[in-house]
Amino acid sequence: MTTPSSFNPTQAPFVAFKRAVSRRRFLAGTGVLLALPLLESMTPAFAAAAPAAVKPRRMLGICNNLGLVPEFFFPQGKGADYKASPYLELLKQHRKDFTVFSGVSHPDVDGGHPADNCFLTAAPHPSSGGFRNTISLDQFMAERIGHLTRYPSMTLGVNCSRGSRSLSWTAGGVMIPTEEKASEVFRKMFMGGSAQEIAAQERRLVLGQSILDAVGGQAGELRRTMGTQDRDRLDQYFTSVRELEQRMQMSKEWEKKPRPIATSSSPLDPSSPKEYMDKVRVMYDMARICFETDSSRAVTLMLDSVNTPALDLDHVHTTTDGYHSLSHHGKSDKKLSQLKQIDSMHMQLLAKLMADLKVAKEDGAPLLDRTMVLYGSNLGNASTHVTTNLPTLLMGGGFKHGQNLAFDTERNYPLPNLFVSMLQRMGIDADKFASSTGTMRGLNLVG
């Protein structure tokens, strides 16, 4: 039986008829269906379900598309006795709350910079002609649990090249644009739309449901001409349509449900791309607040360092070059010194994020315990554009941490295995994602 979480209109079963059905008649029954992915009503915040018996789990996926200088990131040794690198020393107060991964990558994801769009999809050969992306980890989650929160997912960005970079991709390989303004994220969580906007959204939902009704009616006419096996398959499809209609009805209820009450004022958006670190900090705050209010359980954040100019490091000093230029350091001491400053600031912001998620409580327990924070990059070394041995951290989420899971740095272990472990930790029944071969070896749960 197809479940509401697994239904995808673009992958609905096609029917092989034993009796001849005209092409025109068949298209009349499927043409509306093919248009469903284009409906605005398919992307709103699906509405409140009954309170879940299981406490919610969450995921924040972060990609810095220029990575980290590898010799300052990867630790020495493996397991719990690893010797922290200069960057990991900046996280030492949280050592028991994160795992470092060495020797991991996405099989067949190559092409240098274009690989950032595949950080959460693991779709192969992103720079090849005719490349089409696949579903991202967050959207896989959103399809299955997104109806439990006001927003199925949130797609955030810092300095993103609009329309060309995002971590979030639909099952059809369509990019979900990033939201760059923290103030707009705040508005969506706490202020909502005007009465006119809410009414317009409800009209779109009604339109979407009427189209689903039409699909069911047209396909019902075809059912009478089918054999038993095909009727069973179509009945399965009807069930999926009915379940999707129920989710759309829930979405209408979300439009009427009061938003949470803000305990802080709306953030000020940094005005310049050079205020990159301020943008990262405020987006981390938005992700934390999103989880605190249970507005969404799947959040992504693309840190587009490639599209970042010279950085304002501390409101006093500015780097001599743009972020991308610095990454091609050619072993220049001056450039490496500035890169180390930038990377160190990234680690300090991560340390603050973990500290904030510990202070925030859910039913008396630290929010970090129920929040998986994945931090990494599509590049193992931005200076040479290699896409192997990716610097990767996993924080929180109820895993046993405090270790370096070290794999072969030449023949890498598949990073998508970590995604399977994360899906299962979210309570999602999945044993495969992209090019995975199982769950992440050596990563165990607490308790």
C-alpha positions, -999 to 999 in steps of 0.1 A, spaced: 0 0 0 14 34 -9 16 57 21 10 94 21 46 100 28 59 81 -2 34 93 -29 50 113 -57 27 125 -85 56 123 -110 61 86 -102 26 74 -101 22 39 -117 15 38 -154 -10 11 -164 -4 -16 -190 -39 -22 -204 -50 -56 -217 -77 -40 -237 -69 -13 -262 -74 23 -250 -70 52 -274 -41 75 -269 -64 105 -267 -85 89 -240 -54 78 -220 -39 113 -222 -72 128 -211 -68 107 -179 -32 116 -173 -27 151 -186 -39 167 -154 -17 144 -134 14 155 -152 7 191 -143 5 184 -106 42 191 -97 37 227 -110 9 235 -86 17 261 -60 -5 242 -36 20 214 -35 46 235 -16 28 252 13 33 243 50 13 211 54 -9 214 84 -9 202 120 -14 166 125 -24 150 158 5 152 183 31 126 176 36 98 201 73 100 194 93 132 202 103 150 170 138 148 156 154 173 133 181 179 108 202 209 97 224 203 67 252 229 61 275 230 31 304 255 28 312 251 -8 349 261 -4 355 236 24 383 239 49 421 238 46 425 200 50 458 200 70 442 222 96 409 202 98 416 165 98 427 150 132 455 126 138 446 91 149 411 75 149 384 65 172 379 83 205 416 88 211 422 111 181 444 142 185 424 172 176 435 194 147 438 232 151 402 237 138 388 209 160 405 224 190 381 253 186 352 228 192 369 210 222 342 220 247 318 200 226 341 170 218 316 145 231 289 160 210 302 155 174 319 129 152 346 137 126 346 117 94 378 112 74 380 94 40 344 99 30 329 112 -3 301 108 -27 309 81 -53 311 96 -89 303 131 -77 330 150 -95 334 183 -114 347 206 -88 324 236 -79 292 222 -95 293 194 -70 280 218 -43 244 212 -57 249 175 -51 261 177 -15 227 164 -2 217 145 -33 249 126 -42 238 127 -79 268 116 -101 287 137 -126 272 171 -120 293 188 -146 284 164 -174 262 174 -203 225 167 -197 230 163 -159 198 162 -139 199 163 -101 180 140 -78 161 144 -46 180 160 -17 181 145 18 160 172 33 133 169 6 133 131 11 125 138 47 100 165 39 80 141 16 76 118 46 73 139 77 68 175 63 31 175 70 38 174 107 50 210 108 40 243 93 68 242 68 78 208 54 114 222 49 133 254 49 160 262 23 184 289 35 214 305 19 243 329 24 255 349 -7 240 323 -30 241 328 -67 204 331 -72 190 303 -94 223 284 -97 230 271 -62 210 254 -35 212 223 -13 175 215 -18 162 196 -48 129 180 -56 123 144 -67 121 157 -102 155 174 -100 142 209 -97 161 234 -75 144 250 -46 157 286 -43 173 297 -11 160 323 12 187 349 18 170 372 43 169 362 79 142 388 84 119 370 59 125 337 76 115 353 109 84 368 93 73 335 79 77 318 113 60 344 134 40 369 114 25 350 85 6 367 56 -22 392 54 -58 381 53 -58 385 15 -27 363 12 -42 336 34 -74 337 14 -54 334 -19 -35 305 -5 -67 288 5 -80 293 -31 -49 276 -45 -54 247 -21 -90 243 -32 -79 244 -69 -53 218 -62 -79 195 -46 -103 200 -74 -76 189 -99 -70 158 -78 -107 151 -79 -106 154 -117 -77 130 -119 -96 105 -98 -127 108 -119 -110 104 -153 -89 75 -141 -121 59 -127 -136 57 -162 -105 38 -173 -108 14 -144 -137 -4 -160 -116 -15 -189 -88 -30 -169 -78 -65 -157 -76 -75 -121 -39 -67 -117 -42 -32 -132 -73 -25 -111 -53 -33 -80 -26 -9 -91 -51 18 -98 -68 13 -65 -34 18 -49 -31 50 -68 -66 62 -57 -55 56 -21 -25 78 -27 -47 105 -42 -71 104 -12 -42 106 12 -27 136 -6 -61 153 -5 -61 148 33 -27 164 35 -39 193 15 -69 197 38 -44 197 67 -25 225 49 -57 246 49 -59 242 86 -23 254 90 -33 287 74 -58 293 102 -36 281 131 -19 308 151 18 311 147 42 309 177 49 340 197 83 355 191 105 360 221 130 382 203 127 410 177 131 404 140 168 402 130 186 429 109 198 416 76 235 422 70 235 446 40 267 436 22 280 402 9 313 410 26 294 406 60 295 369 53 302 357 88 274 379 102 250 363 77 261 328 87 256 337 124 221 350 119 211 321 97 223 297 124 200 316 148 171 313 124 176 275 121 177 272 159 146 292 164 129 272 136 136 240 156 126 256 190 92 265 176 89 232 156 82 253 125 101 227 104 123 197 110 144 197 79 165 228 72 194 233 48 219 261 45 241 267 15 272 289 24 281 301 -11 317 310 -4 324 310 -42 301 340 -46 316 358 -16 339 388 -21 366 400 3 354 393 38 348 417 67 365 395 93 358 414 125 344 448 114 379 461 115 399 439 92 390 428 56 407 401 36 429 411 8 411 389 -18 377 373 -24 370 340 -7 374 321 -39 407 337 -48 420 329 -13 411 293 -17 435 290 -46 463 299 -23 492 283 -41 507 277 -7 510 314 -2 516 321 35 496 353 33 466 336 17 468 306 39 469 328 70 437 345 60 420 313 51 429 299 85 413 330 101 381 324 80 380 287 87 385 293 124 356 317 125 335 290 109 344 266 137 337 293 163 302 298 149 296 261 149 307 260 185 282 287 194 255 269 175 261 238 195 262 257 227 229 275 218 212 241 210 223 228 243 209 257 262 176 254 244 155 227 260 127 204 248 109 186 275 138 193 298 165 178 274 190 198 253 176 205 218 209 193 204 201 158 216 173 157 191 189 178 163 214 164 138 237 191 125 256 180 94 285 203 84 307 197 54 317 205 19 315 192 -17 353 199 -20 380 180 -1 405 206 -11 392 238 -28 427 247 -40 427 217 -63 389 212 -67 391 176 -56 358 161 -45 372 133 -23 381 131 14 354 156 22 357 174 56 326 163 74 312 167 109 280 153 124 268 169 157 241 160 181 210 140 172 213 112 198 244 94 183 274 83 203 300 109 194 335 119 205 353 100 177 371 102 144 356 77 120 386 73 97 382 55 64 406 50 35 415 84 22 424 70 -12 394 46 -17 367 66 1 338 52 21 304 64 7 291 95 25 255 86 15 257 58 41 256 86 67 224 99 51 207 65 55 217 65 92 203 101 95 170 91 78 166 61 102 173 84 132 145 106 120 122 76 122 120 72 85 120 37 71 148 38 46 177 15 39 189 32 7 197 67 -4 215 76 -37 247 56 -39 246 43 -3 256 7 5 241 6 39 242 26 71 273 45 83 297 19 98 309 27 133 282 53 140 260 41 169 230 55 188 230 66 224 212 41 246 
